[in-house]
């Protein structure tokens, strides 16, 4: 089953080209769901699960995969469907998000599709705030369009794992802590949960967070401000961007910023749940100033503080 996935090298060639691959699957229903292949380590038939007493109710158990104990999340239950019934179609998708390895219990695996981020649509605002989708797309099947729902894994994990946004006292340089107040940061991320985590952390310092739900929205904001004569490089302390977003990914956003003379010196930080070694190479390729893996409030604050010190240095 793991052979359904391309090699990492092949998959990484898509990233930075505003393209992605989606793993399509079912959750024992007619609805077709998807995860980004780049976050998938492998897909295996559902192995025996060891039940852990008093575990979170959305954890089905722990799987032993080549000597590594991996918690298994019932993805149906995690997105507020009824609990999964294990059948011969049940599979385990092993993923890496936010520096942790976890498995998702799913149903039948369908296929992998290669798409552009422009094919990926944000969920309509009319469906409210309690859904578990970051995006939607469509595929052609038997001459008809079929809707594909892309799951917001950040939200799923945040409801199972307690993420602290408290900043450690030793992180802050008290000599400049008051300089944070009133500074502005543009933050682009398609996950409402991820945006809230960053906002809840940095607003403690008095920083104003300007949210954007994808790279294109962020770029349009930047260009609109520049068109109005605003010195964007002075207006913003930095831009923080996720890597993967509908309409335009973070790599393309950075590329566009670097190719606009009015924006090219903006400080851009890539903040993503993707693994670090590959992203470090992409940071250098597209011209980001730094890379941060999600979600580490102290490291986030340290990065913002380092940038603030650089801004203040010429004034001394």
C-alpha distance (Angstrom), angle and dihedral (degrees) to the residues before:
residue distance angle dihedral
X1 . . .
X2 3.82 . .
X3 3.81 86.8 .
X4 3.80 87.9 74.3
X5 3.80 86.2 78.4
X6 3.80 123.1 78.7
X7 3.79 119.7 -129.5
X8 3.77 118.3 -80.8
X9 3.81 91.2 -114.4
X10 3.79 91.9 55.1
X11 3.77 92.9 47.0
X12 3.78 95.0 48.1
X13 3.79 90.6 57.7
X14 3.81 87.6 70.2
X15 3.77 94.6 54.9
X16 3.78 112.4 88.4
X17 3.82 89.7 26.9
X18 3.83 90.9 80.8
X19 3.80 88.8 -108.3
X20 3.77 134.1 117.5
X21 3.78 142.4 178.0
X22 3.78 121.0 -128.3
X23 3.79 127.0 -155.3
X24 3.81 105.6 -141.4
X25 3.79 119.9 -154.2
X26 3.78 144.9 151.6
X27 3.78 129.8 -118.5
X28 3.80 96.2 -145.9
X29 3.80 88.7 -74.4
X30 3.80 138.5 85.9
X31 3.82 92.3 -98.6
X32 3.80 116.8 103.3
X33 3.81 115.8 -138.1
X34 3.81 133.3 -175.2
X35 3.79 145.0 -157.1
X36 3.79 126.7 -168.7
X37 3.80 107.4 -98.1
X38 3.78 92.1 -140.3
X39 3.80 90.0 70.1
X40 3.80 92.9 48.7
X41 3.80 117.4 94.5
X42 3.79 96.4 -176.4
X43 3.80 145.2 -33.0
X44 3.81 119.8 -128.2
X45 3.77 136.9 170.7
X46 3.78 109.3 -91.1
X47 3.83 107.2 -85.0
X48 3.80 127.3 -157.0
X49 3.79 110.7 -65.2
X50 3.79 124.3 -144.7
X51 3.78 110.8 -140.7
X52 3.82 115.1 -130.2
X53 3.82 114.2 -151.6
X54 3.82 115.0 -123.0
X55 3.81 92.7 7.7
X56 3.79 119.2 149.0
X57 3.83 108.6 -71.4
X58 3.82 91.6 -119.3
X59 3.82 91.0 57.5
X60 3.81 109.2 92.7
X61 3.79 93.6 -168.2
X62 3.80 141.8 -78.0
X63 3.80 125.1 -63.2
X64 3.78 124.1 -152.9
X65 3.81 106.9 -138.3
X66 3.83 112.4 -180.0
X67 3.79 91.7 -32.7
X68 3.81 95.8 -44.4
X69 3.80 119.9 114.1
X70 3.80 109.1 -136.4
X71 3.81 124.0 -174.1
X72 3.80 111.8 -128.6
X73 3.80 119.8 -143.3
X74 3.79 119.0 -157.5
X75 3.80 97.2 -129.7
X76 3.80 93.4 -163.9
X77 3.78 91.2 55.7
X78 3.80 92.2 40.6
X79 3.80 91.3 61.9
X80 3.82 91.9 45.9
X81 3.79 99.0 -97.7
X82 3.80 120.3 127.7
X83 3.80 115.8 -77.1
X84 3.80 116.5 -80.3
X85 3.78 122.3 -101.0
X86 3.77 110.4 -140.4
X87 3.79 110.9 -122.2
X88 3.80 136.3 160.6
X89 3.82 86.8 -87.6
X90 3.82 92.5 59.3
X91 3.80 116.5 117.1
X92 3.75 138.3 178.3
X93 3.81 119.9 -130.1
X94 3.80 109.7 -159.9
X95 3.79 111.4 -153.8
X96 3.77 141.7 175.7
X97 3.79 116.8 -138.6
X98 3.78 129.3 159.1
X99 3.82 92.6 -4.2
X100 3.82 93.1 -56.3
X101 3.81 132.5 106.1
X102 3.78 118.0 -135.8
X103 3.78 138.0 157.4
X104 3.79 127.5 -130.8
X105 3.77 119.4 -149.1
X106 3.81 107.4 -136.7
X107 3.79 138.3 160.5
X108 3.78 127.7 -120.6
X109 3.82 118.8 -8.1
X110 3.80 110.5 -131.1
X111 3.82 111.4 -175.1
X112 3.79 145.9 -64.9
X113 3.80 118.2 -98.0
X114 3.80 128.6 -164.9
X115 3.80 113.0 -140.2
X116 3.79 143.0 160.2
X117 3.78 120.2 -114.0
X118 3.80 87.5 -119.1
X119 3.83 86.4 68.5
X120 3.81 89.7 58.7
X121 3.80 116.0 89.5
X122 3.81 128.3 -162.1
X123 3.80 114.5 -118.3
X124 3.81 112.7 -92.5
X125 3.81 112.9 -96.6
X126 3.79 89.9 -129.2
X127 3.83 92.1 74.5
X128 3.81 91.1 69.5
X129 3.80 132.3 -132.3
X130 3.79 103.4 -68.7
X131 3.79 99.3 74.1
X132 3.82 124.7 108.7
X133 3.79 99.9 -132.6
X134 3.76 131.2 109.4
X135 3.77 93.4 -177.3
X136 3.79 149.4 -14.9
X137 3.77 133.3 -134.5
X138 3.79 138.5 172.2
X139 3.78 133.8 -128.7
X140 3.79 131.3 -167.5
X141 3.79 114.4 -113.6
X142 3.79 126.2 169.2
X143 3.78 89.9 -15.3
X144 3.79 93.5 -53.1
X145 3.78 135.4 96.8
X146 3.78 115.7 -110.9
X147 3.79 122.5 -163.3
X148 3.81 118.4 -124.9
X149 3.81 120.5 -159.7
X150 3.82 115.6 -149.2
X151 3.79 110.3 -151.7
X152 3.81 123.9 -129.2
X153 3.79 97.8 -129.4
X154 3.83 90.9 177.5
X155 3.81 88.8 64.5
X156 3.80 93.5 43.7
X157 3.81 91.8 53.2
X158 3.81 94.6 42.0
X159 3.81 89.4 58.6
X160 3.80 91.1 53.8
X161 3.81 102.5 34.1
X162 3.79 119.5 50.8
X163 3.81 107.7 -127.2
X164 3.80 113.5 -159.8
X165 3.80 118.1 -145.5
X166 3.79 94.6 -176.7
X167 3.82 112.9 123.4
X168 3.80 116.8 -133.1
X169 3.80 113.3 -118.5
X170 3.79 93.0 -130.6
X171 3.81 92.2 59.2
X172 3.79 96.4 66.1
X173 3.79 123.7 83.1
X174 3.79 99.9 -139.7
X175 3.81 92.0 -158.7
X176 3.82 91.1 69.8
X177 3.79 103.1 22.9
X178 3.81 92.4 109.6
X179 3.81 89.9 55.4
X180 3.81 90.7 71.9
X181 3.79 92.1 69.3
X182 3.79 112.4 105.1
X183 3.81 95.6 7.5
X184 3.81 114.8 135.2
X185 3.79 130.4 -138.4
X186 3.80 126.3 -175.4
X187 3.81 109.7 -142.3
X188 3.82 121.0 -166.9
X189 3.82 118.4 -168.8
X190 3.79 132.1 136.4
X191 3.81 92.4 -145.4
X192 3.80 114.3 86.2
X193 3.80 87.8 -158.0
X194 3.82 93.0 54.5
X195 3.81 91.2 47.9
X196 3.79 90.2 51.7
X197 3.80 92.7 49.4
X198 3.81 92.3 54.1
X199 3.80 92.9 42.2
X200 3.81 94.0 48.1
X201 3.81 89.5 51.2
X202 3.80 101.4 45.2
X203 3.80 99.8 36.6
X204 3.81 86.5 65.3
X205 3.82 84.6 72.8
X206 3.79 94.6 49.5
X207 3.81 94.0 -102.7
X208 3.81 117.5 147.4
X209 3.80 112.1 -131.7
X210 3.81 116.8 -153.3
X211 3.84 107.2 -160.2
X212 3.80 128.9 -146.5
X213 3.80 123.9 179.3
X214 3.82 95.8 -146.9
X215 3.79 143.5 5.8
X216 3.78 95.3 -96.2
X217 3.79 92.5 53.5
X218 3.81 89.6 49.5
X219 3.81 92.7 48.3
X220 3.80 91.9 48.8
X221 3.81 89.8 52.0
X222 3.80 91.6 50.8
X223 3.80 94.2 47.4
X224 3.82 92.0 45.3
X225 3.80 91.0 53.9
X226 3.79 91.0 47.4
X227 3.83 90.6 48.5
X228 3.81 88.2 55.0
X229 3.78 90.6 55.4
X230 3.80 96.7 -104.5
X231 3.80 114.7 149.1
X232 3.80 94.3 -127.2
X233 3.79 94.3 -173.8
X234 3.82 89.5 60.2
X235 3.80 94.1 38.1
X236 3.81 95.2 57.4
X237 3.77 128.5 51.1
X238 3.81 88.8 -157.4
X239 3.78 147.3 -35.9
X240 3.80 117.4 -112.5
X241 3.79 114.2 -163.1
X242 3.77 138.2 -179.6
X243 3.81 115.9 -132.8
X244 3.80 99.8 -130.5
X245 3.81 120.2 49.1
X246 3.80 138.4 141.1
X247 3.82 118.8 -95.0
X248 3.83 93.9 11.2
X249 3.79 130.2 14.7
X250 3.79 125.2 -138.3
X251 3.78 94.2 -103.2
X252 3.79 91.7 55.9
X253 3.80 90.6 44.5
X254 3.80 89.7 55.5
X255 3.80 91.3 46.8
X256 3.81 90.8 52.6
X257 3.80 91.8 47.9
X258 3.79 92.0 51.6
X259 3.81 90.8 50.7
X260 3.81 95.6 53.3
X261 3.81 111.8 81.9
X262 3.81 90.7 -150.2
X263 3.81 92.5 55.6
X264 3.79 106.5 24.7
X265 3.81 96.6 105.4
X266 3.80 95.3 52.8
X267 3.80 113.8 127.8
X268 3.82 105.8 -117.0
X269 3.81 123.5 -167.9
X270 3.80 121.0 -169.5
X271 3.81 108.7 -142.7
X272 3.79 111.6 -176.9
X273 3.79 145.0 147.1
X274 3.81 90.3 -131.4
X275 3.79 118.0 108.7
X276 3.76 119.3 -81.5
X277 3.82 110.4 -124.9
X278 3.77 95.3 59.7
X279 3.77 93.0 42.8
X280 3.78 92.0 52.9
X281 3.80 88.3 59.5
X282 3.80 91.3 47.2
X283 3.81 90.9 49.0
X284 3.79 89.0 58.7
X285 3.81 93.1 42.9
X286 3.81 97.7 53.1
X287 3.79 97.8 30.3
X288 3.79 106.2 -108.3
X289 3.78 114.2 161.9
X290 3.80 96.0 -138.1
X291 3.79 145.1 -3.8
X292 3.81 126.5 -134.6
X293 3.78 125.8 -178.8
X294 3.80 116.1 -139.9
X295 2.95 134.7 -74.0
X296 3.81 113.9 11.8
X297 3.82 112.4 125.6
X298 3.80 96.3 -170.9
X299 3.81 93.2 50.0
X300 3.80 89.7 46.2
X301 3.79 90.8 52.9
X302 3.81 91.8 45.4
X303 3.81 90.1 54.0
X304 3.81 92.3 49.0
X305 3.80 90.6 45.8
X306 3.81 92.0 50.7
X307 3.80 89.3 52.2
X308 3.81 91.7 48.3
X309 3.81 90.9 51.9
X310 3.81 89.7 52.4
X311 3.82 90.4 51.1
X312 3.80 92.0 48.4
X313 3.82 95.5 44.4
X314 3.87 96.8 81.3
X315 3.79 88.8 51.9
X316 3.79 93.2 60.9
